[in-house]
């Protein structure tokens, strides 16, 4: 890699250009065009002419990271030892890897580096026509892509990536059993509100659930009041605070999302009005079944569903932070004999028993909604490798890494 641009400078440029909203001067634009010329030697690996490569850069020396005197004057560090410690904590590897992705359509080009959008061709001149100069970054990208093309030609690129890519940039899995053995406090924290008896009851209940069918007695006539009562059963099972003196309806509006699509306005004891409301295809935009409010993936739903046998309930709440509550909700409704079904039962059961696997995603990827990273695998929870070095080193031997996407040259160059 020699005298090329060092990793801290590349990271700096990524932070400056992130968002892809800059107009570039002619020199930078010419360099960008040369990047795409080099990339056209590589076969696309996805829609919109998607191409991706891992690019390498050396960490360099301390002065490549920052200016010690400046940081000292700004009282960010006191000594040179503080400075080098900060540098080595941020750049612990001698070689740093940057993920490059490009997309192309007839009227559009985009370039992502380090999982940040840094260039797109359709940018309107909203910055007063100022043209940004970033030639050095795109020249480095072009030179490094050219080297990767040479390595693809001699057959060393893919092996190098799968052998040497930094663990913090890789995708893999670790068994929850191993993870809990390494960090028993995480297991204790997860199970602190779940007794052995409750786990045993859940295991007994869930064995009866098959073929996506609820277990229990179907409800012939549903009303809003009944729905509130079913919610109250779950709230009490979870020992939610300040329930005393509140009606089931009041409990629902204390803990639910609140956007009930007009449920509160119908006669609470009328099964006819509930049926009309339930089947009203014009209602929408609310979350009537979000009975324990939270974020997009961190709430609990209690759906009312209907089939040829009558009404039944569905509990959904697979998030790590809410799944124990969802299990308690399910157990309590089963104890009442009500027809109820638990979504994601297999994954939640295996998690509870420490028999599933946790997905590990690269450090710049937010570890939520990462199912697509693990095709043909049922993964409920995702994480980045821990920042703490001792935890990081403990986990590495237990991880099974997925192979990186294999890259190939265009057919005419093979």
C-alpha positions as CSV (number, residue, x, y, z in Angstrom):
1,X,0.0,0.0,0.0
2,X,3.0,2.2,0.5
3,X,2.6,6.0,0.4
4,X,-1.1,6.2,-0.4
5,X,-3.6,8.1,1.6
6,X,-3.9,6.9,5.2
7,X,-7.0,5.6,7.0
8,X,-7.6,8.7,9.2
9,X,-7.7,11.0,6.2
10,X,-10.1,8.7,4.4
11,X,-12.3,8.6,7.5
12,X,-12.2,12.4,7.6
13,X,-13.3,12.7,4.0
14,X,-16.2,10.3,4.6
15,X,-17.5,12.4,7.5
16,X,-17.1,15.6,5.4
17,X,-19.0,14.2,2.4
18,X,-21.5,12.0,4.1
19,X,-25.0,12.5,2.7
20,X,-23.9,12.9,-0.9
21,X,-25.2,16.4,-1.3
22,X,-22.0,18.1,-2.7
23,X,-21.2,19.4,-6.1
24,X,-17.6,18.7,-7.1
25,X,-15.1,20.6,-9.1
26,X,-13.8,19.4,-12.5
27,X,-10.7,17.7,-11.1
28,X,-12.8,15.7,-8.5
29,X,-15.4,14.9,-11.1
30,X,-12.8,13.6,-13.5
31,X,-11.4,11.4,-10.7
32,X,-14.9,10.1,-10.0
33,X,-15.4,9.2,-13.6
34,X,-12.1,7.2,-13.6
35,X,-13.4,5.3,-10.5
36,X,-16.4,4.2,-12.4
37,X,-14.2,3.3,-15.5
38,X,-12.2,1.0,-13.3
39,X,-15.3,-0.5,-11.6
40,X,-16.8,-1.4,-15.0
41,X,-14.1,-4.1,-15.2
42,X,-15.9,-5.8,-12.3
43,X,-19.1,-7.8,-12.8
44,X,-22.2,-6.3,-11.1
45,X,-23.3,-8.1,-8.0
46,X,-26.8,-6.7,-7.6
47,X,-29.6,-4.5,-9.1
48,X,-28.8,-1.1,-10.5
49,X,-25.4,-2.2,-11.7
50,X,-24.4,-2.6,-8.0
51,X,-20.7,-3.2,-7.6
52,X,-18.8,-3.5,-4.3
53,X,-15.3,-4.0,-3.1
54,X,-13.3,-3.8,0.1
55,X,-10.5,-1.2,-0.1
56,X,-7.5,-1.2,2.2
57,X,-5.5,1.7,3.7
58,X,-2.7,1.8,6.2
59,X,-3.2,3.3,9.6
60,X,-0.1,5.3,9.2
61,X,1.8,7.0,12.0
62,X,0.5,9.3,14.8
63,X,0.8,12.5,12.7
64,X,-1.4,11.0,10.1
65,X,-4.1,10.8,12.7
66,X,-4.1,14.4,14.0
67,X,-1.9,17.3,15.2
68,X,-0.7,16.7,18.8
69,X,0.1,20.3,19.5
70,X,-3.3,21.4,18.4
71,X,-5.1,18.8,20.5
72,X,-3.0,19.8,23.5
73,X,-3.8,23.5,23.0
74,X,-7.5,22.6,22.8
75,X,-7.1,20.6,26.0
76,X,-8.3,17.4,24.4
77,X,-5.1,15.6,25.5
78,X,-2.5,16.5,28.0
79,X,0.5,14.4,27.0
80,X,1.8,12.8,23.9
81,X,1.1,9.4,25.5
82,X,-2.6,10.5,25.8
83,X,-2.5,11.4,22.1
84,X,-1.0,8.1,20.9
85,X,-3.4,6.2,23.2
86,X,-6.4,8.0,21.6
87,X,-5.0,7.3,18.1
88,X,-4.4,3.6,18.7
89,X,-7.8,3.1,20.3
90,X,-9.5,4.6,17.3
91,X,-7.2,2.8,14.8
92,X,-6.2,-0.4,16.5
93,X,-5.5,-2.2,13.2
94,X,-2.5,-1.5,11.1
95,X,-4.6,-2.0,8.0
96,X,-8.1,-0.5,7.8
97,X,-10.8,-1.7,5.4
98,X,-13.4,0.6,3.7
99,X,-16.4,-0.8,2.0
100,X,-17.1,0.7,-1.4
101,X,-20.5,0.3,-3.2
102,X,-21.5,2.0,-6.4
103,X,-24.9,2.1,-8.1
104,X,-25.6,3.2,-11.7
105,X,-28.7,3.8,-13.8
106,X,-29.1,5.7,-17.0
107,X,-29.7,9.0,-15.2
108,X,-28.0,8.4,-11.8
109,X,-24.8,7.4,-10.2
110,X,-24.1,6.9,-6.5
111,X,-21.0,6.0,-4.5
112,X,-20.9,4.8,-0.9
113,X,-17.7,4.6,1.1
114,X,-17.5,3.2,4.6
115,X,-21.3,2.6,4.3
116,X,-21.9,6.4,3.8
117,X,-23.2,8.0,0.7
118,X,-20.5,10.4,-0.4
119,X,-21.4,11.1,-4.0
120,X,-24.5,11.1,-6.2
121,X,-24.8,12.5,-9.7
122,X,-28.1,14.3,-9.3
123,X,-27.4,17.1,-6.9
124,X,-29.1,20.5,-7.4
125,X,-27.0,23.6,-6.9
126,X,-28.4,24.5,-3.5
127,X,-25.0,25.7,-2.1
128,X,-24.7,28.8,-4.3
129,X,-22.9,27.0,-7.0
130,X,-19.8,26.2,-4.8
131,X,-17.9,23.3,-6.2
132,X,-16.2,21.1,-3.7
133,X,-12.7,19.9,-4.2
134,X,-12.1,16.3,-3.1
135,X,-9.8,15.1,-5.8
136,X,-7.3,13.4,-3.5
137,X,-10.0,11.0,-2.1
138,X,-11.3,10.0,-5.5
139,X,-7.8,9.5,-6.9
140,X,-7.1,7.2,-3.9
141,X,-10.3,5.3,-4.6
142,X,-9.4,4.9,-8.3
143,X,-5.9,3.7,-7.5
144,X,-7.1,1.3,-4.9
145,X,-9.9,-0.1,-7.1
146,X,-7.3,-0.6,-9.8
147,X,-5.2,-2.6,-7.4
148,X,-8.3,-4.7,-6.5
149,X,-9.0,-5.4,-10.2
150,X,-5.4,-6.6,-10.6
151,X,-5.9,-8.9,-7.5
152,X,-9.2,-10.2,-9.0
153,X,-7.2,-11.0,-12.2
154,X,-4.6,-13.0,-10.4
155,X,-7.1,-14.7,-8.1
156,X,-6.0,-13.3,-4.7
157,X,-8.7,-10.7,-4.0
158,X,-11.5,-12.8,-2.6
159,X,-9.1,-15.0,-0.6
160,X,-7.5,-11.9,0.9
161,X,-10.9,-10.5,2.0
162,X,-12.2,-13.7,3.5
163,X,-8.9,-14.3,5.3
164,X,-7.8,-10.8,6.5
165,X,-10.9,-8.6,6.6
166,X,-11.1,-6.9,10.0
167,X,-13.5,-8.7,12.3
168,X,-15.3,-5.4,13.1
169,X,-16.2,-5.2,9.4
170,X,-17.5,-8.8,9.1
171,X,-20.8,-10.5,9.3
172,X,-21.2,-13.6,11.4
173,X,-23.1,-15.4,14.2
174,X,-22.4,-16.5,17.8
175,X,-24.5,-19.0,19.7
176,X,-26.5,-17.4,22.5
177,X,-25.3,-20.3,24.7
178,X,-21.7,-19.2,24.1
179,X,-22.5,-15.6,24.5
180,X,-24.2,-16.2,27.8
181,X,-21.3,-18.3,29.1
182,X,-18.9,-15.5,28.3
183,X,-21.2,-12.8,29.8
184,X,-23.5,-14.5,32.4
185,X,-24.7,-11.1,33.5
186,X,-26.5,-10.6,30.2
187,X,-28.4,-13.8,30.7
188,X,-29.3,-12.9,34.3
189,X,-30.5,-9.5,33.1
190,X,-32.7,-11.0,30.4
191,X,-34.3,-13.6,32.7
192,X,-34.5,-11.5,35.9
193,X,-38.3,-11.1,35.6
194,X,-39.0,-14.7,34.5
195,X,-39.2,-17.5,37.1
196,X,-38.3,-21.1,36.4
197,X,-42.0,-21.9,36.9
198,X,-43.0,-19.4,34.3
199,X,-40.5,-20.7,31.8
200,X,-41.8,-24.3,32.4
201,X,-45.4,-23.1,31.9
202,X,-44.4,-21.3,28.7
203,X,-42.6,-24.4,27.3
204,X,-45.7,-26.5,28.1
205,X,-48.0,-24.0,26.4
206,X,-45.9,-23.4,23.3
207,X,-45.6,-27.1,22.6
208,X,-49.4,-27.2,21.8
209,X,-49.1,-24.4,19.2
210,X,-48.7,-25.8,15.7
211,X,-49.3,-24.8,12.1
212,X,-49.9,-21.1,13.0
213,X,-53.2,-22.1,14.7
214,X,-54.2,-20.6,18.1
215,X,-54.7,-22.8,21.1
216,X,-57.8,-22.3,23.3
217,X,-61.4,-21.5,23.1
218,X,-62.5,-19.2,20.2
219,X,-64.5,-16.1,21.1
220,X,-67.9,-16.1,19.4
221,X,-68.7,-12.4,20.0
222,X,-66.0,-9.8,20.5
223,X,-66.6,-6.3,22.1
224,X,-64.3,-3.5,22.9
225,X,-64.8,-4.2,26.6
226,X,-63.7,-7.8,26.1
227,X,-60.6,-6.6,24.3
228,X,-59.7,-4.2,27.1
229,X,-60.2,-7.0,29.6
230,X,-57.7,-9.2,27.6
231,X,-55.2,-6.4,27.7
232,X,-55.7,-6.0,31.4
233,X,-54.9,-9.7,32.0
234,X,-51.5,-9.1,30.3
235,X,-50.8,-5.9,32.2
236,X,-51.5,-7.6,35.5
237,X,-49.4,-10.6,34.6
238,X,-46.5,-8.2,34.0
239,X,-47.2,-6.3,37.2
240,X,-47.4,-3.0,35.4
241,X,-47.4,-0.1,37.9
242,X,-50.4,2.0,38.9
243,X,-53.2,-0.3,37.8
244,X,-55.2,-0.2,41.0
245,X,-58.5,1.7,40.7
246,X,-58.3,1.8,36.9
247,X,-60.9,0.1,34.7
248,X,-59.6,-2.3,32.0
249,X,-60.3,0.5,29.4
250,X,-58.4,3.0,31.5
251,X,-55.5,0.6,31.8
252,X,-55.4,0.2,28.0
253,X,-55.3,3.9,27.4
254,X,-52.5,4.2,30.0
255,X,-50.2,1.7,28.4
256,X,-51.3,1.4,24.8
257,X,-50.2,3.5,21.8
258,X,-53.4,5.5,22.0
259,X,-54.0,5.8,18.2
260,X,-57.0,3.4,18.4
261,X,-58.7,4.2,15.1
262,X,-61.9,5.1,16.8
263,X,-62.2,2.1,19.1
264,X,-63.0,4.3,22.1
265,X,-66.0,5.8,20.3
266,X,-68.0,2.7,19.8
267,X,-70.4,1.1,22.3
268,X,-67.9,-0.9,24.5
269,X,-70.5,-3.7,25.1
270,X,-71.9,-4.0,21.6
271,X,-70.5,-6.9,19.6
272,X,-72.3,-5.5,16.5
273,X,-70.5,-2.2,16.7
274,X,-67.2,-3.9,17.2
275,X,-67.8,-6.1,14.2
276,X,-68.6,-3.1,12.1
277,X,-65.5,-1.2,13.4
278,X,-63.3,-4.3,12.9
279,X,-64.4,-4.8,9.3
280,X,-64.3,-1.1,8.4
281,X,-61.7,-0.9,5.6
282,X,-61.8,2.9,5.7
283,X,-60.1,3.1,9.1
284,X,-56.4,3.2,9.2
285,X,-53.3,5.2,10.3
286,X,-53.5,4.1,13.9
287,X,-52.2,1.3,16.1
288,X,-55.1,-0.1,18.0
289,X,-53.4,-3.4,18.6
290,X,-50.2,-1.8,20.0
291,X,-51.2,-2.5,23.6
292,X,-47.7,-1.8,25.1
293,X,-46.4,1.2,23.4
294,X,-42.8,1.4,22.2
295,X,-40.7,2.0,19.2
296,X,-41.2,0.5,15.7
297,X,-39.6,-2.8,16.8
298,X,-39.9,-2.5,20.6
299,X,-43.6,-2.6,21.4
300,X,-46.1,-5.4,22.1
301,X,-49.1,-6.1,19.9
302,X,-52.3,-7.9,20.9
303,X,-54.1,-8.4,17.6
304,X,-57.7,-9.5,17.4
305,X,-58.1,-11.9,14.5
306,X,-61.1,-13.8,13.0
307,X,-61.5,-17.0,11.0
308,X,-64.2,-19.6,10.4
309,X,-64.1,-20.6,14.1
310,X,-64.6,-17.1,15.5
311,X,-62.3,-14.5,17.0
312,X,-58.9,-15.2,18.5
313,X,-55.9,-13.2,19.8
314,X,-52.3,-13.0,18.6
315,X,-49.4,-11.8,20.7
316,X,-46.4,-10.2,19.0
317,X,-43.4,-8.9,20.8
318,X,-40.1,-10.5,19.7
319,X,-37.8,-7.6,20.6
320,X,-35.1,-8.6,23.1
321,X,-36.3,-5.8,25.4
322,X,-40.0,-6.8,25.3
323,X,-40.1,-10.5,24.7
324,X,-40.3,-11.5,28.4
325,X,-43.4,-9.3,28.7
326,X,-44.9,-10.8,25.6
327,X,-44.3,-14.3,26.9
328,X,-46.0,-13.3,30.2
329,X,-48.9,-11.9,28.2
330,X,-49.2,-15.1,26.2
331,X,-49.0,-17.3,29.3
332,X,-51.7,-15.3,31.1
333,X,-54.1,-15.5,28.2
334,X,-53.5,-19.2,27.8
335,X,-54.3,-19.7,31.5
336,X,-57.6,-18.0,30.9
337,X,-58.3,-20.6,28.1
338,X,-58.7,-17.9,25.4
339,X,-57.7,-18.9,21.8
340,X,-54.3,-17.2,21.4
341,X,-51.3,-17.5,19.1
342,X,-47.8,-16.3,19.7
343,X,-45.9,-14.9,16.7
344,X,-42.2,-15.8,16.3
345,X,-42.7,-18.6,18.8
346,X,-39.8,-20.8,17.6
347,X,-37.2,-18.0,17.7
348,X,-38.5,-16.7,21.1
349,X,-38.4,-20.2,22.6
350,X,-34.9,-20.8,21.3
351,X,-33.8,-17.5,22.7
352,X,-35.3,-18.2,26.1
353,X,-33.4,-21.5,26.2
354,X,-30.2,-20.0,24.8
355,X,-30.4,-22.3,21.7
356,X,-30.5,-19.6,19.0
357,X,-27.7,-17.6,17.4
358,X,-27.1,-13.8,17.5
359,X,-26.3,-12.0,14.3
360,X,-23.1,-9.9,14.3
361,X,-23.0,-7.1,11.7
362,X,-20.2,-4.6,10.7
363,X,-19.5,-1.8,13.1
364,X,-21.0,1.0,10.9
365,X,-24.3,-1.0,10.5
366,X,-27.1,-0.2,13.1
367,X,-28.0,-3.6,14.5
368,X,-31.7,-3.6,13.8
369,X,-33.8,-4.9,10.9
370,X,-30.7,-6.9,9.7
371,X,-32.6,-10.0,8.6
372,X,-31.4,-9.6,5.0
373,X,-27.8,-9.9,6.1
374,X,-28.5,-13.6,7.1
375,X,-30.4,-15.3,4.3
376,X,-32.0,-18.6,5.1
377,X,-31.4,-18.1,8.8
378,X,-33.8,-17.2,11.6
379,X,-32.1,-14.5,13.6
380,X,-34.0,-12.4,16.1
381,X,-31.2,-10.3,17.6
382,X,-28.3,-8.4,16.1
383,X,-25.2,-6.7,17.5
384,X,-21.9,-5.1,16.7
385,X,-18.8,-6.4,18.2
386,X,-18.2,-4.7,21.6
387,X,-16.0,-1.7,21.8
388,X,-14.3,-3.0,24.9
389,X,-11.2,-4.8,23.8
390,X,-11.4,-7.6,26.4
391,X,-15.0,-8.4,25.5
392,X,-14.1,-8.3,21.8
393,X,-11.2,-10.7,22.2
394,X,-13.4,-13.1,24.3
395,X,-16.0,-13.3,21.5
396,X,-13.8,-13.8,18.5
397,X,-13.0,-17.5,18.9
398,X,-16.8,-18.3,19.3
399,X,-17.9,-16.5,16.1
400,X,-18.8,-18.3,12.8
401,X,-18.1,-15.8,10.0
402,X,-20.2,-15.7,6.8
403,X,-18.3,-15.5,3.6
404,X,-18.1,-12.1,2.0
405,X,-19.8,-11.6,-1.4
406,X,-17.5,-13.1,-4.0
407,X,-16.4,-10.6,-6.6
408,X,-15.6,-11.4,-10.2
409,X,-14.2,-9.6,-13.2
410,X,-16.5,-8.9,-16.2
411,X,-16.6,-12.0,-18.5
412,X,-14.5,-10.4,-21.2
413,X,-11.6,-9.8,-18.8
414,X,-11.6,-13.3,-17.2
